[in-house]
Amino acid sequence: MKKNYFLTVILICCTISFGFSQIFDNDCSAPTEGWTFNSIEQLDETWRFSNYDDYVISETFGAYENLELVSNLRSNGNYLIPATCTIEISDDGGSTWTAGSYTVITVEDTNTDYIYNIGTLSGTNNKIRWKQTAGTIRLQINNITLTGESYTPAPEIDIERNTGATIPNGSIASTGYNTIFAETSIGNATSPKTYNINNEGTANLNITSITSSNPLEFPVSIIPVPTTLLPTTIAADTKEEFEITFLPIGASTRTATITILSNDADESPYTFEVQGTGDCVSASLSLSLSVDQLVPKSI
């Protein structure tokens, strides 16, 4: 029995750690190929900073989740104020450093591991930068390790009403989804309703088409017009708007199904129903007759 329990534990541990990998483990013993150094001094097997303009930039790495960065740092010198180290993330190859940041306010004067749980980075052009941003004692880097779980970035479509709430895929017309239009006289048009295509994924969402099953009464337009902007690409964590207008050409309840085709793996097509009521306007006919027209004439 004991052997069986032991084997069970081993299998569970293997399952949990599957996909976890070491992206780099740099012992700082020498300037590393693919890394960038600005005025960094090689001191034994460490990298030491001279001033606030110095920095170290890692090699480029791709998409990972559960990223954990361990930086072994030290304040090295005989000055009064310990070093402050700021670690910044770039997801565009170093053009900007706004994808994340972590600051060690006081770096200890002994070799100490500082852990930065970065989380998820998509794309293929990610980098990390270390800088000394405060203190009179010089910053020293002894070792850097980055680990994470690789994954394939994917788009995720969500259609939203004007409030940002979701319109479920396959939903019927509902006032709660803002997909029922006001009663409108035949030949007239309502003000357009605005909807959002939200890319909640981690890769580009490619919209192939947005169509109406009843385009005469429920035409669709992309913002900005014209609809020739389709196909279009929506970056991760961004939105694009489109509008639907109701122009009834008949009386009673009118409906249409809106269909959106994209590269979403499990929600293409994405459909929802819209509805409106056409109103037949009553009209009155008045006649004006003269007295001569009312009195019969003799022949």
C-alpha positions in Angstrom: 0.0 0.0 0.0 2.8 2.4 0.8 4.3 1.9 -2.6 1.0 2.7 -4.3 0.6 5.9 -2.4 4.1 7.0 -3.2 3.6 6.4 -7.0 0.4 8.4 -6.8 2.1 11.4 -5.4 4.9 11.3 -8.0 2.3 11.3 -10.8 0.4 14.3 -9.4 3.6 16.3 -9.1 4.6 15.5 -12.7 1.2 16.6 -13.9 1.4 20.0 -12.1 4.9 20.8 -13.4 4.2 19.9 -17.0 5.0 22.8 -19.4 7.2 24.7 -16.8 10.5 25.7 -18.3 13.6 27.8 -17.6 13.9 30.6 -20.1 17.3 31.8 -19.0 19.7 31.4 -16.0 22.5 33.9 -16.2 25.3 33.6 -13.6 26.7 37.1 -14.6 30.2 35.6 -15.0 30.7 37.5 -18.3 28.8 39.8 -20.7 26.2 37.5 -22.4 25.6 37.3 -26.1 22.1 38.6 -27.0 22.1 40.9 -23.9 22.6 44.7 -23.8 25.0 46.4 -21.4 25.4 50.1 -20.9 28.6 51.1 -18.9 28.3 47.9 -16.7 31.5 46.9 -14.9 32.4 43.2 -14.8 33.5 42.6 -11.2 34.7 39.0 -10.7 31.5 37.1 -11.6 29.0 39.9 -11.1 27.8 43.0 -13.0 28.2 46.3 -11.1 26.5 49.6 -11.9 28.4 52.9 -11.9 25.6 55.4 -12.1 21.9 55.9 -12.8 22.5 55.8 -16.6 23.7 52.2 -16.5 21.4 49.3 -17.4 21.3 45.7 -18.3 18.8 44.4 -20.9 18.0 40.7 -21.3 17.8 38.7 -24.4 14.5 38.6 -26.3 12.0 35.9 -25.3 8.5 34.9 -26.4 5.1 34.2 -24.9 4.9 32.7 -21.5 2.5 32.6 -18.5 3.3 32.3 -14.8 6.5 34.1 -15.4 8.8 34.3 -12.3 12.0 36.4 -12.3 14.5 35.9 -9.5 17.3 38.5 -9.4 20.1 38.0 -6.9 21.2 41.5 -6.0 23.5 43.3 -3.6 24.4 46.9 -2.6 28.2 46.9 -2.9 30.2 49.8 -1.6 31.1 52.0 1.4 28.6 54.7 0.9 25.6 55.6 3.0 22.4 55.0 1.0 21.7 51.5 -0.3 20.9 51.0 -3.9 17.4 51.0 -5.4 16.8 48.6 -8.3 14.0 49.1 -10.8 13.1 46.2 -13.1 11.1 47.0 -16.2 9.3 45.0 -18.9 9.1 45.7 -22.6 6.8 43.8 -24.9 7.9 45.6 -28.1 11.6 44.8 -28.2 12.7 47.7 -26.0 10.9 50.6 -27.7 8.9 51.2 -24.6 9.1 49.8 -21.0 5.5 50.0 -19.9 4.5 46.3 -19.9 5.3 45.9 -16.2 7.7 47.1 -13.5 9.0 46.1 -10.0 11.2 48.1 -7.7 13.4 46.9 -4.9 13.5 50.1 -2.7 16.4 48.9 -0.5 18.8 46.3 -1.9 20.5 44.5 1.0 24.3 44.6 1.4 24.4 40.8 1.2 23.5 38.6 -1.8 19.7 38.4 -1.7 17.1 36.9 -4.1 14.3 39.3 -5.1 11.3 37.6 -6.8 9.2 39.4 -9.4 6.0 37.5 -10.4 5.6 38.9 -13.9 2.6 36.8 -14.8 1.8 36.5 -18.5 3.5 38.1 -21.5 2.2 37.5 -25.0 4.0 38.2 -28.3 7.5 37.2 -29.3 9.5 40.4 -28.6 9.7 40.6 -24.8 12.7 42.0 -22.8 13.6 42.8 -19.2 15.7 45.8 -18.1 17.5 46.3 -14.7 18.5 49.9 -13.6 19.8 51.5 -10.5 17.3 54.4 -9.8 18.4 55.6 -6.3 21.1 55.2 -3.6 24.7 56.1 -3.3 25.9 52.5 -3.0 26.5 50.7 -6.3 24.1 48.1 -7.4 25.5 44.6 -8.1 23.8 41.7 -10.0 25.0 38.3 -9.1 22.5 36.0 -10.8 19.3 36.2 -12.9 16.8 33.4 -13.5 13.6 33.6 -15.4 11.1 30.7 -15.5 7.6 30.3 -16.9 5.1 28.1 -18.8 5.0 28.4 -22.6 1.7 28.8 -24.3 0.2 29.8 -27.7 -1.4 33.2 -27.7 -5.0 33.2 -29.0 -7.7 35.7 -29.7 -11.0 35.7 -27.8 -14.0 37.5 -29.2 -16.7 39.1 -27.1 -19.6 41.2 -28.4 -20.8 43.9 -26.1 -23.7 46.3 -25.9 -23.1 50.1 -25.3 -22.7 49.6 -21.6 -19.9 47.1 -22.0 -22.0 44.1 -20.9 -21.8 40.9 -23.0 -24.3 39.9 -25.6 -24.0 36.1 -25.5 -23.3 34.1 -28.6 -26.5 32.8 -30.1 -28.8 35.0 -28.0 -32.3 36.1 -29.0 -33.3 39.7 -29.0 -33.7 41.2 -25.6 -34.0 44.6 -24.0 -31.4 43.5 -21.5 -28.9 43.1 -24.4 -30.1 46.4 -26.1 -31.0 44.4 -29.2 -34.7 45.4 -29.4 -35.3 48.6 -31.4 -38.1 51.1 -30.8 -41.3 50.9 -32.7 -40.8 52.8 -35.9 -43.1 53.9 -38.8 -42.6 52.2 -42.1 -40.2 54.2 -44.2 -38.5 55.9 -41.3 -35.3 54.9 -39.5 -34.2 54.7 -35.8 -31.1 56.2 -34.4 -28.3 53.6 -34.8 -27.4 51.4 -31.8 -23.7 51.0 -31.1 -22.0 47.7 -30.2 -18.4 46.6 -29.5 -16.3 43.8 -30.7 -13.9 43.2 -27.8 -10.7 41.1 -28.1 -10.2 39.6 -24.7 -7.5 37.3 -25.9 -3.7 37.5 -26.2 -3.4 37.5 -30.0 -4.8 39.6 -32.8 -8.5 39.0 -33.6 -9.2 39.0 -37.3 -12.7 40.0 -38.2 -13.6 38.6 -41.6 -17.2 39.9 -41.9 -20.2 41.3 -40.1 -23.5 40.5 -41.9 -27.2 40.9 -41.3 -29.7 38.3 -42.4 -32.1 41.2 -43.2 -29.9 44.0 -44.5 -32.8 46.0 -45.9 -34.3 46.5 -42.4 -31.3 46.0 -40.2 -28.2 47.3 -42.0 -24.8 47.1 -40.3 -22.1 49.7 -40.6 -18.5 49.8 -39.2 -17.2 52.7 -37.3 -15.6 54.5 -39.0 -17.5 53.9 -42.2 -17.2 52.5 -44.9 -17.7 48.8 -44.4 -14.9 48.3 -46.9 -12.6 48.4 -43.8 -13.4 44.7 -43.4 -11.6 42.4 -43.0 -10.0 44.2 -40.0 -7.6 43.3 -37.2 -8.3 44.0 -33.5 -5.3 43.9 -31.2 -5.4 42.0 -27.9 -7.3 43.9 -25.2 -8.8 46.5 -27.6 -12.2 47.1 -29.1 -13.8 48.2 -32.3 -17.4 49.5 -32.7 -20.1 48.8 -35.2 -23.7 50.1 -35.6 -27.1 48.7 -36.5 -30.0 50.8 -37.7 -33.7 49.7 -37.9 -35.6 50.8 -41.1 -38.8 48.8 -41.3 -40.4 48.2 -44.7 -43.3 46.2 -43.4 -45.7 46.2 -40.4 -45.5 44.0 -37.3 -42.4 42.4 -35.7 -39.2 42.4 -37.9 -36.1 40.4 -37.0 -32.5 39.8 -38.2 -29.6 37.6 -37.2 -26.2 39.4 -37.0 -23.3 37.1 -37.9 -19.7 37.8 -37.2 -16.9 35.7 -38.7 -13.4 35.8 -37.1 -10.4 33.6 -36.3 -11.7 32.9 -32.8 -11.2 29.1 -32.3 -14.6 28.3 -30.8 -16.9 31.3 -31.4 -16.9 31.7 -35.1 -19.6 32.4 -36.2 -20.7 34.7 -33.3 -24.4 35.4 -33.8 -27.1 37.4 -32.0 -30.7 38.4 -32.9 -32.1 41.9 -33.3 -35.7 42.9 -33.4 -38.0 45.8 -34.1 -41.6 46.6 -34.8 -42.8 48.3 -38.0 -45.8 50.6 -37.6 -48.2 51.3 -40.4 -49.1 55.0 -40.2 -52.8 55.7 -40.6 -53.9 58.4 -43.1 -57.1 60.3 -43.6 -58.6 61.2 -47.0 -60.8 64.4 -47.3 -63.0 65.3 -50.2 -64.3 68.7 -51.1 -67.4 68.9 -53.4 -69.3 72.0 -54.7 -73.1 72.3 -54.5 -73.4 71.9 -58.3 -71.6 68.5 -58.0 -74.1 67.3 -55.4 -77.4 68.4 -57.2 -78.4 66.2 -60.2 -78.8 68.1 -63.4 -81.7 67.6 -65.8 -80.9 66.8 -69.4 
